[in-house]
Amino acid sequence: MSETTAPAATTASAAARSARSARTSVAGAATVRGRRARVALRALQVLLALFYAIPSALPKLIAHSSAAKTFDEMGWGSTGMYAIGLLELAGAIGLLVPVLQSAAATGLAALMVGAFVVQITVLDGQYAATPLILVVPLAYIAWARRSHNADLLRLLRRRG
């Protein structure tokens, strides 16, 4: 090799290594960001599951006086109270089961839309913002975990 081509070849080789290193670094950073996002999403799911199971479903399922009074005001009685409590508990459990995550979040979001309508039309509307606030993370979970819907559909078809 002549003296004029050797430095050019070395420079090209160094540039290729540098580009590879930069791509690896970007891919590594994306992997870390992706992992952090998955962990944050899972933490959000756990927090929402705890919220729906304990302060939301539990009072309805044990017929706490505050829940019973509200459902009596609406005219739904204990049947409606237990039904809503069971739906919330099922949604909370579903948020923690990978194949059910998206479906559970969608179901809970629909339940929150119903809760908003009831707050506005039947009750005084004082707590109408709460269901709307909860719809946002539920919709995000349903969207982010939508790939699990195909797995759920496969399981249901296999059983049927």
C-alpha positions in Angstrom: 0.0 0.0 0.0 1.3 3.4 -0.8 1.7 6.1 1.8 -1.2 8.1 0.4 -3.8 5.3 0.6 -2.8 3.9 4.0 -4.0 7.0 6.1 -7.2 7.1 4.0 -8.0 3.5 4.7 -7.2 3.9 8.4 -9.4 7.0 8.5 -12.3 5.2 6.8 -11.9 2.2 9.1 -12.0 4.5 12.2 -15.0 6.4 10.8 -16.8 3.1 10.3 -16.0 2.0 13.9 -17.1 5.3 15.2 -20.5 5.1 13.3 -21.0 1.5 14.6 -20.2 2.7 18.1 -22.7 5.6 17.8 -25.4 3.3 16.5 -24.8 0.9 19.4 -24.8 3.7 21.8 -28.2 5.0 20.4 -29.6 1.5 20.4 -28.4 1.0 24.0 -30.0 4.3 25.1 -33.2 3.3 23.3 -33.2 0.0 25.1 -32.8 1.7 28.4 -35.6 4.1 27.7 -37.8 1.3 26.5 -37.2 -0.7 29.6 -37.8 2.4 31.8 -41.1 3.0 29.9 -42.2 -0.6 30.4 -41.4 -0.5 34.1 -43.2 2.9 34.5 -46.3 1.5 32.6 -46.3 -1.6 34.8 -46.1 0.5 37.9 -49.0 2.6 36.7 -51.0 -0.6 36.1 -50.2 -1.8 39.6 -51.2 1.5 41.1 -54.5 1.6 39.2 -55.2 -2.0 40.1 -54.7 -1.2 43.8 -56.9 1.8 43.5 -59.7 -0.1 41.8 -59.4 -3.1 44.2 -59.1 -1.4 47.6 -60.7 2.1 47.8 -63.1 1.6 44.9 -64.4 -2.1 44.8 -63.9 -3.1 48.4 -66.5 -0.7 49.9 -69.0 -1.8 47.4 -68.4 -5.5 48.0 -68.6 -5.2 51.8 -71.6 -3.0 51.5 -70.0 -0.1 53.3 -72.6 2.5 54.4 -71.2 5.2 52.1 -71.4 3.0 49.0 -74.8 1.6 49.9 -76.2 5.1 50.4 -74.9 6.3 47.1 -76.4 3.3 45.2 -79.7 3.8 47.0 -79.7 7.4 45.9 -79.3 6.3 42.4 -82.0 3.7 42.7 -79.7 0.8 41.9 -79.7 -0.7 45.4 -77.4 -3.5 46.5 -77.6 -5.4 43.2 -76.1 -2.5 41.3 -73.5 -1.8 44.0 -72.3 -5.5 44.0 -72.3 -5.6 40.2 -70.2 -2.4 39.9 -67.9 -3.6 42.7 -67.3 -7.0 40.9 -66.6 -5.2 37.6 -64.0 -3.0 39.3 -62.4 -5.9 41.1 -62.3 -7.9 37.8 -60.8 -4.9 36.0 -58.2 -4.5 38.8 -57.2 -8.2 38.5 -57.2 -8.0 34.7 -54.7 -5.0 34.8 -52.2 -7.4 36.4 -52.7 -10.4 34.0 -50.6 -9.8 30.9 -53.0 -11.3 28.4 -55.9 -9.3 29.9 -54.3 -5.9 30.4 -55.6 -4.1 27.3 -59.1 -5.6 27.6 -59.3 -4.8 31.4 -58.1 -1.2 30.8 -60.7 -0.8 28.0 -63.4 -2.2 30.2 -62.5 0.0 33.2 -62.3 3.1 30.9 -65.9 2.3 29.7 -67.0 1.9 33.3 -65.4 5.3 34.1 -67.3 6.9 31.2 -70.5 5.5 32.7 -69.5 6.8 36.2 -69.0 10.3 34.7 -72.4 10.2 33.1 -74.0 9.1 36.4 -72.1 11.7 38.3 -73.4 14.4 36.0 -77.0 13.2 35.5 -78.0 11.4 38.7 -75.6 12.7 41.5 -74.6 16.3 42.2 -71.5 16.1 39.9 -69.1 17.0 42.7 -66.8 14.1 41.8 -67.4 14.1 38.0 -63.7 14.9 37.3 -62.4 11.8 39.0 -63.7 9.3 36.4 -62.5 11.5 33.5 -59.0 11.7 35.1 -58.9 8.0 35.4 -59.9 7.4 31.7 -56.6 9.0 30.5 -54.1 6.4 32.0 -56.6 3.6 31.3 -56.8 4.6 27.6 -53.0 4.8 27.5 -52.7 1.3 29.0 -55.2 -0.1 26.6 -53.3 1.4 23.7 -49.8 0.4 24.9 -50.8 -3.2 25.7 -52.9 -3.6 22.6 -50.6 -6.4 21.2 -52.0 -8.6 24.0 -55.4 -8.5 22.3 -54.3 -10.9 19.6 -53.0 -13.3 22.3 -56.3 -13.1 24.1 -58.2 -13.7 20.9 -56.1 -16.8 20.1 -56.8 -18.2 23.6 -60.5 -17.6 23.2 -60.6 -19.2 19.8 -58.6 -22.2 21.0 -61.1 -22.7 23.9 -64.2 -22.3 21.7 
